[in-house]
Amino acid sequence: MDSSLNTRSMIFTIYGDYIRHYGGEIWIGSLIRLFKEFGHNEQSVRAAISRMHKQNWVQSRKEGNRSYYFLTEQGIERMQEAAERIFKLRPNHWDGKWRMLIYTIPEEKRHIRDELRKELVWSGFGTMANSVWISPNDLTKQVYKMIDKYDVRPYIHYFITEYNGPHERGQLIKDCWNIDEINEKYEAFIEKYKREADSNYKKIHTGQMTPADCFVERTKLVHEYRKFLFIDPGLPEELLPEVWLGNQASALFRDYYKVLAKPASSFFEEVFQEGNVIHKKDKAYDVLHHPFMADND
């Protein structure tokens, strides 16, 4: 088993890229079967899904002696937000405004403060100073969800403002995000998956890679690319640095995903239908939910 493929994190990837398009629910037996392809055993899958259940990402129901797990409202919202960022075709346009959040959460609520920090980073905020977070994206909806989720309204101030210097906007970006580190990670992703894509394109088209192989490869591809949600703030086009490898990585991800998509989906469906019903409309999700799956670039 690849130790870098954390079972719980991989379940999030499979829910986001597959299960949510098939009703958002899966029989635990099918999930265990899918994870055998990655070398994960039944115990690790059951432990991971149980933890997700306790954290309110999924709920369960019984049908006879079978347990099914489906996304909660919180889980659906998180998957949708992640998918919109992973599969978006181009950077947003900037409205010229900055969103600034300042908190003064007391020490006795430190655990809440730590969780809030993780949420802010995931949403794309950067730190300007201690307890001062900014973003050029309109994250007002996400901010108020976080405020309500962690019940921290008394400790939060939120501004929509403009930056009037004295530095250039580029310096502000460098001060709030480690652009060099993000570029280095994109460079590593490009180097790895360009090599793998070049090696596998012919194998996929000639059937030398099985649908199960494509399922594993596509899942790993999405899993690795999904990690950028935790470090890339998704800067608008007008604020991207002169040297930015995010667009190149996105194009590589999109192209390789296209090639892997159909055989990977066929394997998933084969395993999924052992304990679940697939509706005809679900099979069309590739083009419907991922715009780059259509040949209209």
Secondary structure, DSSP 8 states (H G I E B T S, - for coil): --TTS-HHHHHHHHHHHTGGGGTTEEEHHHHHHHHHTTT--HHHHHHHHHHHHHTTSEEEEEETTEEEEEE-HHHHHHHHHHHHHHS-SS-----S-EEEEEE---GGGHHHHHHHHHHHHHHT-EEEETTEEEESS--HHHHHHHHHHHT-GGGEEEEEE----SS-HHHHHHHHS-HHHHHHHHHHHHHHHHHHHHHHHHHHHTT-S-HHHHHHHHHHHHHHHHGGGGT-----GGG--SS--HHHHHHHHHHHHHHHHHHHHHHHHHHHTTTS---GGGGGHHHHH-GGGSS--
